[in-house]
Amino acid sequence: MSLYDLDNVSFAHGDKTVLHDLSCRLTPGRFYGLIGANGSGKTTLIDLLLGTITGLGRLHFKGHPLESYSRRQLARELALVPQEFKINFDFTVQDIVMMGRHPHIPRFTSPGVRDWEIVAEVMADLDISDFKERFLPHLSGGEKQLVMVARALAQDTPTLLLDEATSNLDIHHSIKIMRAIRQRMKQRGGTVIAAIHDLNLAAAYCDTVILLHEGRILKIGSVAETLTPELLKQMFNIDSHPYMDDFSGVRQV
């Protein structure tokens, strides 16, 4: 069974084509890393997979055209952790995490016992329970991003998409987020599709890597198959030395 099927998918901003004839199949239960240089089309591809924009070609989700799903249906299937976000009102951490439960709560009703349980679980997983009553503007940048991850995990969707969600964070917060996401999604057989700029973070947590170069898929495969000196030279114009790290037990660059 496939999760996503892309067949000659393209997208353009005006006269500028950002993605060119992408064709691939993504299967459930894997942690996909989407890697590419700035401007390679990673965010555009994430937006296409979310259904927030529509391109040319065929894009199917679970065997049906993505556009055939309602917004509410997609909200129960797909959650996003963005790189940047704006919340213009004072909400507590707990209030914001509960927002992730809204697709599952009938209109004009209050959160149920299970909704509160899930919110408590994800806050505990990310070690943010101690400041659940604090207001978002009073948090550090890293703490705010942990709250956004908790909101997405509380949405409890089979598929989670990350748009460079750790790009502005220190290594402590980055590892905490990636570890919590991988553990929770693996427990429920979920899928993660993450645009990641840190090659070593991708190598440590991803099952499959998608190399996106100038709007085209250059290679899809394991970490060992994709993070090679030749492909990294082609993508980033750098010399590199991938190796197996004895301390972490994973491939690093």
DANORSUL-V943427 format. One record per residue. N is the residue number from 0. SS is DSSP state (hx for helix, st for strand, lp for the rest). Layout:
{{N:SS} {N:SS}}
This chain:
{{0:lp} {1:st} {2:st} {3:st} {4:st} {5:st} {6:st} {7:st} {8:st} {9:st} {10:st} {11:st} {12:st} {13:lp} {14:lp} {15:st} {16:st} {17:st} {18:st} {19:st} {20:st} {21:st} {22:st} {23:st} {24:st} {25:st} {26:st} {27:lp} {28:lp} {29:lp} {30:st} {31:st} {32:st} {33:st} {34:st} {35:lp} {36:lp} {37:lp} {38:lp} {39:lp} {40:lp} {41:hx} {42:hx} {43:hx} {44:hx} {45:hx} {46:hx} {47:hx} {48:hx} {49:hx} {50:lp} {51:lp} {52:lp} {53:lp} {54:lp} {55:st} {56:st} {57:st} {58:st} {59:st} {60:st} {61:lp} {62:lp} {63:st} {64:st} {65:hx} {66:hx} {67:hx} {68:lp} {69:lp} {70:hx} {71:hx} {72:hx} {73:hx} {74:hx} {75:lp} {76:lp} {77:st} {78:st} {79:st} {80:st} {81:lp} {82:lp} {83:lp} {84:lp} {85:lp} {86:lp} {87:lp} {88:lp} {89:lp} {90:lp} {91:st} {92:hx} {93:hx} {94:hx} {95:hx} {96:hx} {97:hx} {98:hx} {99:lp} {100:lp} {101:hx} {102:hx} {103:hx} {104:lp} {105:lp} {106:lp} {107:lp} {108:lp} {109:lp} {110:lp} {111:lp} {112:hx} {113:hx} {114:hx} {115:hx} {116:hx} {117:hx} {118:hx} {119:hx} {120:hx} {121:hx} {122:hx} {123:hx} {124:hx} {125:lp} {126:lp} {127:lp} {128:hx} {129:hx} {130:hx} {131:lp} {132:lp} {133:lp} {134:st} {135:hx} {136:hx} {137:hx} {138:lp} {139:lp} {140:hx} {141:hx} {142:hx} {143:hx} {144:hx} {145:hx} {146:hx} {147:hx} {148:hx} {149:hx} {150:hx} {151:hx} {152:hx} {153:hx} {154:lp} {155:lp} {156:lp} {157:lp} {158:st} {159:st} {160:st} {161:st} {162:st} {163:lp} {164:lp} {165:lp} {166:lp} {167:lp} {168:lp} {169:lp} {170:hx} {171:hx} {172:hx} {173:hx} {174:hx} {175:hx} {176:hx} {177:hx} {178:hx} {179:hx} {180:hx} {181:hx} {182:hx} {183:hx} {184:hx} {185:hx} {186:hx} {187:lp} {188:lp} {189:lp} {190:st} {191:st} {192:st} {193:st} {194:st} {195:lp} {196:lp} {197:lp} {198:hx} {199:hx} {200:hx} {201:hx} {202:hx} {203:hx} {204:hx} {205:lp} {206:lp} {207:st} {208:st} {209:st} {210:st} {211:st} {212:st} {213:lp} {214:lp} {215:st} {216:st} {217:st} {218:st} {219:st} {220:st} {221:lp} {222:hx} {223:hx} {224:hx} {225:hx} {226:lp} {227:lp} {228:hx} {229:hx} {230:hx} {231:hx} {232:hx} {233:hx} {234:hx} {235:hx} {236:lp} {237:lp} {238:lp} {239:lp} {240:lp} {241:lp} {242:st} {243:st} {244:lp} {245:lp} {246:lp} {247:lp} {248:lp} {249:lp} {250:st} {251:st} {252:lp}}
